[in-house]
């Protein structure tokens, strides 16, 4: 069965791909708004790990709405949640039999409720799979350490292809450079460069 995995090039979505690979024909799908070319980082990781790769462009209005939500809230959670659900809807409307993401058990954002998952499945006739939903942070980190070569660092410095880079860019364009620091707390992110040993 064909599965489209929302993919950022980070450790969680890469680990999710590894867990699904024995059961599905996995295509890594990086959703973007066309604001930056950060999606290329995910393409490079896909090439390094041997997975098929595609991009899909999201509705630019969804990014603008998310940015305004972040400004109103003073933090990114609700905006990123909106973008993630929009991305899942977009990938679910593609040719895949199933869609997946790299969300973990302990994630605060993004999350997909049971009702949202069932609605997505019913409306699009697909399966929604969350392979890391039973994995806590320590379990994920142990598997990543054992299998993946990873760069990690401050979110504003690490290569990545998730929604955050483009939303940061739009924040600067719409509200000035200080808006990014006002909205996004300092946090670490990861970027996968390959496997420890060839698969």
Secondary structure, DSSP 8 states (H G I E B T S, - for coil): -EEEEE--SSHHHHHHHHHHTTTSEEEEEEEE-SSSSTHHHHHHHHHHHT-EEEEEE--HHHHHHHHHHHHHHTSSHHHHHHHHHHHHHHHHTSS-SEEE----TT-SSS---HHHHHHHHHHHT-EEE-TTTT--HHHHHHHHHHHEEEEEEETTTS---SHHHHHHHHHHHHH-THHHHHHS---EEEEEEEESS--
